[in-house]
């Protein structure tokens, strides 16, 4: 499988610090000069505090508590009888017979076993949905972290570009003051500086938006401060698509939920057919009577239901059969969608990684060298000022593209991990 990672390129020689393992469980540290926001800390806090995840866990627990309810017998019935009370007398003390009876409805044991199995399937289904929700939120948290990372990098790049353009502006002003440059070069430098400052405002807003969304996902106040994101380290891809797909078909929690739905529908179909079987009633009666023969005697009765109205059971079987067909079709559709989504994510992740390596290894170094040449040529009056600005714009665009590919790679990788 592809493994998380990317490389920084804030400058020509910039190299990232290694990212800590995702197994860490502490919450994000407070903002400080040397503190960096670690992705593993973000994910740990999402797992611990996200309200959507807590809600999914509560639903799973609720269905776990339904398992015993599904196969425990109904409450017994206790009856107090007063019989043969003379007219005009009170039944409380003048009844000829005073009986106490206890009755218990007993569902067919086969039906009880099926209901217990269905309840277990329901709990497993919602447990799988909880796991799917967790993976969905983890993937979302990673995507937001990478957006925050991208915005932070863009902010740094534009700040550096502002400093460079201010230097260009001073060079143009100096050359103009000594008569070796034109006033248009000074104006062009100022216009480019204003344009870059506007872009800086935009990416700063994007950074604040990503920060707010990340805080909300961790169930924190949207205005809570966050340190800058930690650097990401690139690693080569691992398993190919065939192995990824094989693993996903076994491990994907969403697909597991559909498989459990199929199992549950099959058991419901079996249970509907079992409705043709009788249920039972057990009764015990203790008698107090004036006659010697009847006094202190007891009765025992065993009854059973007669499924006389077969049309009801027949319609139940038809309904359950249709539900089973629907569950089978949904499971197959989920398999196809999973394989398709995984293929897309795998291809895009690998493509983004190749572009990251291309930009890091050749495109950005070449653009930096071109800028140096243009700057030297302009100072030596061998190049036009527009050549210098074009070289600077090209480098800026390439650096921004690089980090976009880094974020694309990480985001699609998170999607692969979620699906597998």
C-alpha positions, -999 to +999 in steps of 0.1 A: +000+000+000+011+036-005+026+050+026+020+085+039+046+112+032+058+142+012+087+165+010+089+202+017+103+226-009+100+260+008+134+268-007+158+251-030+176+232-002+147+228+022+142+193+035+114+181+059+116+168+093+103+132+098+067+129+108+060+110+141+041+077+139+003+080+140+001+057+170+007+086+194-023+095+214-017+128+231-037+159+222-022+187+200+003+207+220-001+243+229+012+269+204+048+277+209+079+289+190+092+254+183+060+234+185+045+218+154+011+204+149+015+166+145-010+147+124-010+118+148-021+141+176-049+155+155-062+120+147-060+110+183-081+139+194-107+133+167-110+097+179-114+108+215-136+139+212-155+140+178-192+141+186-202+123+154-180+094+164-194+094+199-229+092+184-220+063+162-205+045+193-236+051+213-258+036+185-235+005+184-238+002+222-276+005+220-279-024+195-255-044+217-280-040+245-308-053+223-293-087+219-306-102+251-340-085+246-344-104+214-344-139+229-355-134+266-389-148+273-419-126+280-428-118+316-449-145+332-485-137+342-498-143+377-536-145+382-557-145+413-591-162+408-622-160+430-649-185+418-684-195+429-692-164+450-728-164+462-750-136+450-749-106+473-716-117+489-682-102+485-658-122+463-629-112+487-640-135+515-670-155+503-657-171+471-661-208+470-629-213+452-597-192+455-571-201+429-536-188+421-522-195+386-490-187+369-487-188+331-457-183+308-457-178+271-428-197+255-417-187+220-406-215+198-369-221+207-359-221+170-374-187+166-356-175+197-323-186+182-330-169+150-339-136+168-308-137+188-287-142+156-305-113+139-298-091+169-262-100+169-260-092+132-276-058+139-250-051+165-222-061+142-238-040+114-237-008+135-203-017+149-191-018+113-208+015+106-190+029+136-157+018+122-166+032+088-175+065+104-142+065+122-123+060+090-143+086+072-136+112+100-099+102+100-097+107+062-115+140+066-091+151+094-061+142+072-076+162+043-081+192+065-046+189+080-032+188+045-052+219+035-039+236+066-004+225+056-009+238+020-022+271+032+007+275+057+033+267+030+016+291+005+017+318+032+054+312+037+061+312+000+042+345-006+060+361+024+093+351+009+082+363-025+072+397-010+107+400+004+122+391-030+100+416-049+109+443-025+145+436-033+137+438-070+119+471-064+149+486-047+172+474-075+149+490-101+147+522-081+184+524-077+190+518-115+164+544-123+180+569-099+213+566-117+198+567-151+204+531-161+169+519-157+134+530-166+105+542-145+083+515-159+105+489-143+098+505-109+061+506-116+061+469-127+079+459-095+054+478-074+024+462-093+038+427-089+044+434-052+008+445-048-004+414-066+016+392-044+004+409-012-032+403-024-025+366-028-010+366+006-042+379+021-062+352+003-040+323+014-040+336+050-078+335+049-077+299+036-053+290+064-077+304+090-106+286+074-088+253+074-078+259+111-114+265+121-126+234+104-098+213+119-107+226+154-143+218+148-135+183+138-116+179+171-146+193+190-126+225+200-136+261+197-131+272+161-109+301+174-085+279+193-049+285+183-030+259+164+007+257+158+021+254+123+018+219+107+047+195+110+066+186+078+058+155+059+084+129+048+080+111+014+080+074+012+078+051-018+045+033-027+040-002-016+013-028-026-002-027-061-038-022-069-047-060-070-034-064-034-051-033-023-084-044-037-081-079-022-075-063+012-103-039+008-128-066-001-120-083+032-114-054+056-134-024+044-159-017+072-186-003+049-185-035+028-186-055+060-218-036+069-234-046+036-223-082+041-239-082+075-271-068+060-272-097+036-267-121+065-294-104+085-318-105+056-312-142+052-320-148+088-351-127+086-362-148+057-357-180+077-375-164+107-405-155+085-407-192+074-404-202+110-436-183+118-455-214+105-442-232+136-463-230+169-454-212+201-463-225+235-481-216+267-474-232+301-498-228+330-498-238+366-529-233+389-531-239+427-567-243+440-583-236+474-618-251+475-644-261+502-647-296+490-622-322+501-616-336+467-608-302+451-590-285+480-552-281+476-553-295+442-534-281+412-537-280+375-510-280+348-518-270+312-497-268+281-510-249+251-497-241+217-506-215+190-521-227+158-508-207+127-542-209+111-541-178+089-514-190+066-518-161+042-502-138+068-471-160+070-470-163+033-469-125+028-442-123+055-420-148+036-425-128+004-415-095+021-384-111+036-375-126+003-377-092-014-355-077+014-330-105+008-328-098-029-323-061-022-295-068+003-277-090-022-279-063-049-267-036-026-238-057-015-228-063-051-231-026-059-210-017-029-183-041-040-182-025-075-182+010-061-154+001-036-132-014-064-138+016-086-132+042-059-100+024-048-087+023-084-092+060-088-076+069-055-046+046-061-040+060-096-043+096-085-021+091-054+007+075-074+005+101-101+007+129-076+037+112-060+055+111-093+048+148-099+061+155-064+094+138-072+096+155-106+091+189-092+115+184-063+142+168-083+143+189-115+115+215-121+121+237-090+159+236-091+158+246-128+134+275-120+156+287-092+187+286-115+167+305-141+158+332-116+194+336-106+205+340-142+177+366-148+187+385-117+223+386-127+215+395-163+192+424-151+219+438-128+244+435-156+219+452-180+219+421-202+183+412-195+150+430-194+131+436-161+102+416-174+125+386-178+133+389-141+096+391-131+087+362-154+114+340-138+101+350-103+065+342-113+076+309-128+094+299-096+064+310-075+040+290-096+062+259-095+066+260-058+029+264-053+022+235-077+047+214-058+028+217-026-005+212-043+008+179-056+020+171-021-015+177-007-031+158-036-008+128-028-016+129+009-053+134+004-056+105-021-034+084+000-058+090+030-086+079+007-068+047-002-063+040+035-099+047+043-111+023+016-086-005+024 
